[in-house]
Amino acid sequence: MSSNDNEPAVLTVTELCKRWKCSRRSVLDSIHAGKLDAFQLGERAYRIRMEEVQRIELNRKKSA
């Protein structure tokens, strides 16, 4: 469960793009490169767990 009960357990690529203010291509490239852990639904749809999003955000804060 995420630390904020108002946050969804998973995000779509579009939702993550809005959250991070980045392009869809950037998110998909990160998934395909193995930098962002995601699971696939069907042929084209991906979902990213909130825990993974928070892990990356925390790492970004530490390196800033």
N, CA, C and O atoms as a GROMACS GRO file, in nm:
protein
  256
    1MET      N    1   0.084  -0.118   0.000
    1MET     CA    2   0.000   0.000   0.000
    1MET      C    3   0.088   0.123   0.000
    1MET      O    4   0.192   0.125   0.066
    2SER      N    5   0.049   0.227  -0.073
    2SER     CA    6   0.129   0.348  -0.079
    2SER      C    7   0.113   0.429   0.048
    2SER      O    8   0.022   0.406   0.127
    3SER      N    9   0.204   0.523   0.067
    3SER     CA   10   0.202   0.603   0.189
    3SER      C   11   0.083   0.698   0.193
    3SER      O   12   0.044   0.744   0.300
    4ASN      N   13   0.027   0.729   0.079
    4ASN     CA   14  -0.088   0.818   0.071
    4ASN      C   15  -0.205   0.737   0.015
    4ASN      O   16  -0.201   0.695  -0.101
    5ASP      N   17  -0.308   0.716   0.094
    5ASP     CA   18  -0.420   0.633   0.050
    5ASP      C   19  -0.496   0.694  -0.066
    5ASP      O   20  -0.576   0.625  -0.130
    6ASN      N   21  -0.473   0.823  -0.096
    6ASN     CA   22  -0.540   0.886  -0.209
    6ASN      C   23  -0.469   0.856  -0.341
    6ASN      O   24  -0.525   0.882  -0.448
    7GLU      N   25  -0.348   0.803  -0.335
    7GLU     CA   26  -0.273   0.770  -0.454
    7GLU      C   27  -0.311   0.630  -0.501
    7GLU      O   28  -0.332   0.540  -0.420
    8PRO      N   29  -0.319   0.612  -0.633
    8PRO     CA   30  -0.351   0.478  -0.685
    8PRO      C   31  -0.234   0.382  -0.662
    8PRO      O   32  -0.121   0.426  -0.644
    9ALA      N   33  -0.263   0.254  -0.663
    9ALA     CA   34  -0.158   0.153  -0.645
    9ALA      C   35  -0.070   0.143  -0.768
    9ALA      O   36   0.047   0.106  -0.758
   10VAL      N   37  -0.125   0.174  -0.884
   10VAL     CA   38  -0.050   0.171  -1.010
   10VAL      C   39  -0.084   0.294  -1.092
   10VAL      O   40  -0.190   0.354  -1.076
   11LEU      N   41   0.009   0.331  -1.180
   11LEU     CA   42  -0.013   0.443  -1.271
   11LEU      C   43  -0.002   0.396  -1.415
   11LEU      O   44   0.073   0.303  -1.445
   12THR      N   45  -0.077   0.459  -1.503
   12THR     CA   46  -0.059   0.436  -1.646
   12THR      C   47   0.061   0.519  -1.691
   12THR      O   48   0.109   0.604  -1.616
   13VAL      N   49   0.108   0.495  -1.811
   13VAL     CA   50   0.217   0.574  -1.866
   13VAL      C   51   0.175   0.720  -1.875
   13VAL      O   52   0.253   0.809  -1.842
   14THR      N   53   0.054   0.747  -1.918
   14THR     CA   54   0.003   0.884  -1.928
   14THR      C   55  -0.002   0.953  -1.793
   14THR      O   56   0.037   1.069  -1.782
   15GLU      N   57  -0.048   0.883  -1.692
   15GLU     CA   58  -0.053   0.941  -1.557
   15GLU      C   59   0.088   0.973  -1.506
   15GLU      O   60   0.109   1.077  -1.443
   16LEU      N   61   0.183   0.885  -1.534
   16LEU     CA   62   0.319   0.909  -1.489
   16LEU      C   63   0.381   1.027  -1.565
   16LEU      O   64   0.455   1.106  -1.507
   17CYS      N   65   0.350   1.039  -1.692
   17CYS     CA   66   0.398   1.154  -1.770
   17CYS      C   67   0.349   1.285  -1.710
   17CYS      O   68   0.426   1.381  -1.700
   18LYS      N   69   0.225   1.289  -1.672
   18LYS     CA   70   0.170   1.410  -1.609
   18LYS      C   71   0.237   1.437  -1.476
   18LYS      O   72   0.269   1.552  -1.444
   19ARG      N   73   0.258   1.334  -1.397
   19ARG     CA   74   0.318   1.349  -1.265
   19ARG      C   75   0.462   1.401  -1.275
   19ARG      O   76   0.503   1.489  -1.200
   20TRP      N   77   0.538   1.345  -1.370
   20TRP     CA   78   0.679   1.380  -1.385
   20TRP      C   79   0.702   1.492  -1.487
   20TRP      O   80   0.814   1.538  -1.504
   21LYS      N   81   0.594   1.535  -1.554
   21LYS     CA   82   0.605   1.640  -1.657
   21LYS      C   83   0.710   1.604  -1.762
   21LYS      O   84   0.804   1.679  -1.790
   22CYS      N   85   0.691   1.488  -1.818
   22CYS     CA   86   0.782   1.440  -1.922
   22CYS      C   87   0.702   1.377  -2.035
   22CYS      O   88   0.580   1.363  -2.026
   23SER      N   89   0.771   1.340  -2.140
   23SER     CA   90   0.704   1.283  -2.256
   23SER      C   91   0.675   1.135  -2.237
   23SER      O   92   0.737   1.066  -2.156
   24ARG      N   93   0.580   1.089  -2.313
   24ARG     CA   94   0.545   0.947  -2.315
   24ARG      C   95   0.666   0.864  -2.359
   24ARG      O   96   0.693   0.757  -2.305
   25ARG      N   97   0.738   0.916  -2.458
   25ARG     CA   98   0.855   0.846  -2.510
   25ARG      C   99   0.961   0.828  -2.401
   25ARG      O  100   1.024   0.723  -2.394
   26SER      N  101   0.981   0.928  -2.317
   26SER     CA  102   1.079   0.919  -2.208
   26SER      C  103   1.044   0.806  -2.112
   26SER      O  104   1.131   0.729  -2.072
   27VAL      N  105   0.917   0.796  -2.077
   27VAL     CA  106   0.873   0.690  -1.986
   27VAL      C  107   0.889   0.553  -2.052
   27VAL      O  108   0.940   0.460  -1.991
   28LEU      N  109   0.845   0.542  -2.176
   28LEU     CA  110   0.857   0.414  -2.246
   28LEU      C  111   1.002   0.374  -2.267
   28LEU      O  112   1.036   0.256  -2.254
   29ASP      N  113   1.088   0.470  -2.299
   29ASP     CA  114   1.231   0.440  -2.313
   29ASP      C  115   1.289   0.388  -2.182
   29ASP      O  116   1.369   0.294  -2.182
   30SER      N  117   1.249   0.448  -2.071
   30SER     CA  118   1.297   0.404  -1.939
   30SER      C  119   1.249   0.262  -1.908
   30SER      O  120   1.324   0.183  -1.850
   31ILE      N  121   1.127   0.232  -1.945
   31ILE     CA  122   1.074   0.096  -1.924
   31ILE      C  123   1.152  -0.004  -2.009
   31ILE      O  124   1.196  -0.108  -1.958
   32HIS      N  125   1.170   0.027  -2.137
   32HIS     CA  126   1.239  -0.065  -2.228
   32HIS      C  127   1.387  -0.081  -2.192
   32HIS      O  128   1.445  -0.187  -2.218
   33ALA      N  129   1.447   0.021  -2.134
   33ALA     CA  130   1.588   0.013  -2.093
   33ALA      C  131   1.606  -0.056  -1.958
   33ALA      O  132   1.719  -0.082  -1.917
   34GLY      N  133   1.496  -0.087  -1.890
   34GLY     CA  134   1.504  -0.154  -1.761
   34GLY      C  135   1.530  -0.058  -1.645
   34GLY      O  136   1.556  -0.103  -1.533
   35LYS      N  137   1.522   0.071  -1.669
   35LYS     CA  138   1.543   0.170  -1.563
   35LYS      C  139   1.418   0.193  -1.480
   35LYS      O  140   1.424   0.240  -1.367
   36LEU      N  141   1.304   0.160  -1.538
   36LEU     CA  142   1.174   0.177  -1.471
   36LEU      C  143   1.101   0.044  -1.479
   36LEU      O  144   1.071  -0.005  -1.588
   37ASP      N  145   1.072  -0.014  -1.363
   37ASP     CA  146   1.004  -0.144  -1.358
   37ASP      C  147   0.855  -0.124  -1.382
   37ASP      O  148   0.790  -0.044  -1.315
   38ALA      N  149   0.802  -0.196  -1.480
   38ALA     CA  150   0.660  -0.186  -1.514
   38ALA      C  151   0.611  -0.324  -1.558
   38ALA      O  152   0.690  -0.411  -1.593
   39PHE      N  153   0.481  -0.341  -1.555
   39PHE     CA  154   0.426  -0.465  -1.609
   39PHE      C  155   0.335  -0.432  -1.725
   39PHE      O  156   0.276  -0.324  -1.732
   40GLN      N  157   0.325  -0.526  -1.815
   40GLN     CA  158   0.254  -0.504  -1.940
   40GLN      C  159   0.116  -0.568  -1.935
   40GLN      O  160   0.097  -0.679  -1.886
   41LEU      N  161   0.019  -0.495  -1.988
   41LEU     CA  162  -0.117  -0.544  -2.006
   41LEU      C  163  -0.145  -0.547  -2.155
   41LEU      O  164  -0.150  -0.443  -2.220
   42GLY      N  165  -0.163  -0.664  -2.208
   42GLY     CA  166  -0.183  -0.674  -2.352
   42GLY      C  167  -0.053  -0.644  -2.426
   42GLY      O  168   0.056  -0.661  -2.372
   43GLU      N  169  -0.066  -0.599  -2.551
   43GLU     CA  170   0.051  -0.575  -2.634
   43GLU      C  171   0.117  -0.440  -2.608
   43GLU      O  172   0.238  -0.427  -2.621
   44ARG      N  173   0.038  -0.337  -2.571
   44ARG     CA  174   0.092  -0.202  -2.567
   44ARG      C  175   0.075  -0.128  -2.435
   44ARG      O  176   0.140  -0.026  -2.414
   45ALA      N  177  -0.009  -0.176  -2.348
   45ALA     CA  178  -0.039  -0.102  -2.224
   45ALA      C  179   0.057  -0.144  -2.112
   45ALA      O  180   0.080  -0.262  -2.090
   46TYR      N  181   0.111  -0.044  -2.044
   46TYR     CA  182   0.199  -0.067  -1.930
   46TYR      C  183   0.139  -0.004  -1.806
   46TYR      O  184   0.065   0.094  -1.814
   47ARG      N  185   0.173  -0.061  -1.691
   47ARG     CA  186   0.136  -0.003  -1.561
   47ARG      C  187   0.262  -0.002  -1.476
   47ARG      O  188   0.344  -0.093  -1.481
   48ILE      N  189   0.274   0.104  -1.397
   48ILE     CA  190   0.389   0.122  -1.311
   48ILE      C  191   0.339   0.126  -1.167
   48ILE      O  192   0.250   0.206  -1.135
   49ARG      N  193   0.394   0.043  -1.082
   49ARG     CA  194   0.352   0.041  -0.941
   49ARG      C  195   0.395   0.169  -0.871
   49ARG      O  196   0.503   0.222  -0.897
   50MET      N  197   0.310   0.219  -0.783
   50MET     CA  198   0.340   0.341  -0.710
   50MET      C  199   0.469   0.329  -0.630
   50MET      O  200   0.542   0.427  -0.616
   51GLU      N  201   0.497   0.210  -0.577
   51GLU     CA  202   0.620   0.190  -0.502
   51GLU      C  203   0.742   0.218  -0.589
   51GLU      O  204   0.841   0.275  -0.542
   52GLU      N  205   0.736   0.178  -0.716
   52GLU     CA  206   0.846   0.203  -0.810
   52GLU      C  207   0.859   0.352  -0.838
   52GLU      O  208   0.970   0.405  -0.843
   53VAL      N  209   0.748   0.419  -0.857
   53VAL     CA  210   0.748   0.564  -0.880
   53VAL      C  211   0.812   0.635  -0.762
   53VAL      O  212   0.897   0.722  -0.780
   54GLN      N  213   0.770   0.600  -0.642
   54GLN     CA  214   0.823   0.663  -0.521
   54GLN      C  215   0.971   0.633  -0.501
   54GLN      O  216   1.046   0.719  -0.455
   55ARG      N  217   1.014   0.512  -0.536
   55ARG     CA  218   1.155   0.476  -0.526
   55ARG      C  219   1.240   0.566  -0.615
   55ARG      O  220   1.344   0.616  -0.573
   56ILE      N  221   1.197   0.585  -0.737
   56ILE     CA  222   1.272   0.668  -0.831
   56ILE      C  223   1.269   0.814  -0.787
   56ILE      O  224   1.371   0.883  -0.796
   57GLU      N  225   1.156   0.861  -0.741
   57GLU     CA  226   1.147   0.999  -0.694
   57GLU      C  227   1.240   1.023  -0.574
   57GLU      O  228   1.302   1.128  -0.563
   58LEU      N  229   1.248   0.925  -0.486
   58LEU     CA  230   1.336   0.937  -0.370
   58LEU      C  231   1.482   0.940  -0.413
   58LEU      O  232   1.562   1.018  -0.360
   59ASN      N  233   1.517   0.856  -0.510
   59ASN     CA  234   1.654   0.854  -0.562
   59ASN      C  235   1.689   0.985  -0.630
   59ASN      O  236   1.802   1.032  -0.620
   60ARG      N  237   1.594   1.045  -0.699
   60ARG     CA  238   1.617   1.175  -0.763
   60ARG      C  239   1.643   1.283  -0.659
   60ARG      O  240   1.731   1.368  -0.678
   61LYS      N  241   1.569   1.280  -0.550
   61LYS     CA  242   1.588   1.380  -0.443
   61LYS      C  243   1.725   1.364  -0.380
   61LYS      O  244   1.791   1.463  -0.349
   62LYS      N  245   1.769   1.240  -0.361
   62LYS     CA  246   1.898   1.214  -0.298
   62LYS      C  247   2.013   1.263  -0.386
   62LYS      O  248   2.113   1.312  -0.336
   63SER      N  249   1.997   1.249  -0.518
   63SER     CA  250   2.105   1.288  -0.608
   63SER      C  251   2.102   1.436  -0.645
   63SER      O  252   2.196   1.486  -0.706
   64ALA      N  253   1.995   1.506  -0.607
   64ALA     CA  254   1.985   1.650  -0.640
   64ALA      C  255   2.064   1.736  -0.544
   64ALA      O  256   2.065   1.858  -0.558
   0.00000   0.00000   0.00000
